[in-house]
Amino acid sequence: MIFGVLVSYATAASYGLQFLFPRRERRTPQRVYITSRTHLEEEGAKKFRDLRGHDVVLVQTAGGLRAISTTCTHLGCHVYWEPEHNRFFCPCHNAVFDVDGNVVVGPPPRPLQQYAVEEDEGSIFVMLDA
């Protein structure tokens, strides 16, 4: 009987530790073609989906090109790029993110996720997790 109790506690502890410290999958980023430089300059921004189906916006900033997720870091709501204000806006709690994805106003705990951007001979690529 004591053996059964010990096995039960060990099993529960194992599941508890897996919940508290989940394994992180190692993902290899993939270089994905998004658009050409001339097309981006014509439109000002380019919306696309990452490899998991989440929306991402490619925008030109003073610091260069940025590919920023449109999933709010607060509750996962969809944020919108507002080019006239040069910011991202989340309507769920009126959160505002600057052009680099940093929190300006609202409850989000961290900036929007960013992806590395590479430019090669007029073509723009984004490094996306597989």
N, C-alpha and C positions, 0 to 999 in steps of 0.2 A: 504494500500500500504506500509506503514512504517513497519507494522508487517511482511509482506512478505520479505522485505529487511533484517530485523533483523534475521528472520529465516534462510535466505540464508547465511548471514554472520556467524551465529552460526554453521550452517552445514559445511561451508568451514573451519572455525576454528577447528572444531572437526576433520575433515579429515587431516588438516595440522598438528595438534598435534599428531595424530596417525602415520603420516609419520615420523615426527621428533623423536618421542619417541615410537617405536613399542613395543608391548608386547613381553616379552621373555618367551618362553615356558620352563616350568620346565621339564627337562628330567631326567629320572631315569637311571643311568648307569647299564648296564648288563654285567655280568662276562661271557666272551666268551673264550672257549678253542681255542688256536691257534696252538700249537705244543708241542712236548716234548723237554726237555733240550738236550738230546742226538742228536735229529734230528737237532736242531738249531746249535749245535756245529759242526755237519758234514757240514752243508750248509753255516754257517757263518752269514746268514741273512734269514729272512722269509718274503715274501710279501703276504699280504692278503687284503681283502676288509672289510671296516667297515660296519655297519648296513645300511648306506645310499648308499653303493656302491662305496665309494671312496677308492683308494688304500692307504695302510699303510705298512710301513716296520718295522719289529722287528729286532733290531740290539743289539749286545753286545757292551757296551762302558766301559771305565774305571770306570764310576759311576754306572754301572749295566746295566740291560736291559732297552731299550727304544723302545716304539712303536710310530713312528713318521709318520704323514700324508705326502703324496707325492704331495699335492696340494700347489703350490706356493702361498704365501700370497700377492704377488704383483698383478698378473692378473689371477690367478687360473690355470696357466700352470702346466703340469706334471713334477715333479722333479725326478731325477734318483739317486739312491744310487750307489756311486762309491766306492766299497770296497778297491780298490787299492790305492785310495787317502783318504779313511776314511772320506768321505763327501757326501753331497747331491748337485747335480748340476741341475740348471734350464736353459735349452737351449734358452728360450725365450729372456732373457736379460743377459745371462751369469752370473746369480746370483749363489752364492755359500753359502751353509749352512754347519756348522760343524756337527759332529756326534750327537750332542745334539739338532740339529735343529735351532741353532742360526745363524743369518745373519752374514756372513763374508765379502762378496762382493756383490754389486748390489743394486737395488732399492727396494727390499721388505721392507715394513714398520715394520714387526714384525717377530718373529721366526715361524717356522713350528709348527702346532698343535701337541701336544703330548697327549698320552693316558696313564693312569695308568696301570702298569704291575704288576701282582702277580704271584708268583711261589709257587706251592703246590705239594710236593712229585714228583718232576721231570716233572710236567706238567706246561705249561706256559699259563696264562690267561691274557686277556686284558679287561679293563673296557671300554665298548663302550656305547655311548649315543644311546638310543632307538629312 
